[in-house]
Amino acid sequence: MTHPRGAAGGGRRGEAPGRRAARSGAPRGPYGGEPPPGVPFGATRRFLRALPPLIIAGGVVFDVSTPPSYTAAPLFSAAPLVAAPFFSRLTTLLTGLAAILASIGLHAYNDTLSDASSLTETLTVVTVSALAMLINLVVRRSGERLASARVIAEAAQRAVLPMPAERIAGLQCAARYEAAQADAFIGGDLFAVQDTPHGVRLVVGDVRGKGMDAVEAVAVVIGAFREAAEQEAALEGVAQRLERALTREGTRREGLDAFEGFTTAVLAEIPREGGVVRVVNRGHPPPLLLHGDGRLETIEPAEAALPLGMGELSVWPDRADERPYVPGATLLFYTDGLSEARDAYGVFYDPAARLAGAVFPGPEELLDALVDDVRRHTGGGSTDDMALLAVSRPAAGAPERRRTMPVVPPGPAS
């Protein structure tokens, strides 16, 4: 992978952080630089593990070093509450017992064990420790339900939005789905790649709306695409089949979606021979064509078209745009979760500007770098889902490549 040759200009307010870094000579984007600083998850976990005994020890030191009228009961009560949501049932129980024994031992040391106030403080620690055990039980059950929901969500994603094979008809493929909501695995973004008698055909789209209605529309679009891609002789015919499928789906919806449901989509066809790609764009962000020498083209449609599901508002026929697709080039398709990602100043992410002049070994490396760069641009947060699909035509003599693509993006390292 090489570095971009062009420097992004401008030091004005509102400029993307990566471009300001490029102006000052620091590496920018996915091609260098360090990720935003943060506390490692492993260090945080070690601190939490040490916190309950530290609180109890601090309470003992406080009680011993102050007059008997001062009490450390609040610290002894806090220790089991801190342990409850983060530790096992046994650890929470041991923490509560340690807090109770520390409270009783200190009252005995101060010779106040029989005082009414001392009995009240000890009873308070016992009550809070019992509540901590209850909290631990609730948290454990919630965690088990969440784990079950994660398994179900992962299975749903595999069924509705399967990852494409790493090689399809001699092309190298990589896909990524980045959900904006934590613990979400699928939403309204979609992609599919299929080898057909007419060549490799693919679709990338974004369904209007969120939740289960959007997931149902994704299933409709992908199902219709799988069938139409095999049967339709022309890519324009595939787009019309998707249009009719969404129109039928819209008649079954209620409320606002019955009138304003639509899906932006871009369809592409890569014939087995000819070295070209044909693209039909229905209101979707235009795909990018990255050449092996770092040149980048944006495949803008010759005529703008409405999204799928809005065919009743337009009588314009679909027309495919054709571009050369030479060996060593990579097609990048994405949803607006990428192009509308904002930094702290509200500046949109510009994938064409960020990728211009860059060369990547393969499609997976491209997506890895792109996802990392978007996270730096947004500071780690995003307000919309993001689907990415990269398809490369290997150059002559290129070595066989393998990739691994988890369905669920990995969490922070421990």
Secondary structure, DSSP 8 states (H G I E B T S, - for coil): -B--SS------TT--HHHHHHHTTS--GGGSS-------HHHHHHHHHHHHHHHHHHHHHHHHHS-TTS--HHHHHHHHHHHTTTS-HHHHHHHHHHHHHHHHHHHHHTT-TTSHHHHHHHHHHHHHHHHHHHHHHHHHHHHHHHHHHHHHHHHHHHHHS----SEETTEEEEEEEE-SSTT----SEEEEEEEETTEEEEEEEEESS-HHHHHHHHHHHHHHHHHHHHH-SSHHHHHHHHHHHHHHHHHT--TTHHHH--EEEEEEEE-SSSSEEEEEEES----EEE-TTS-EEE---SS----BT-GGG-------EEEE--TT-EEEEE-HHHHT-B-TT--B--HHHHHTT-B-SSHHHHHHHHHHHHHHHHTT--SS-EEEEEEE---TT---------SS------
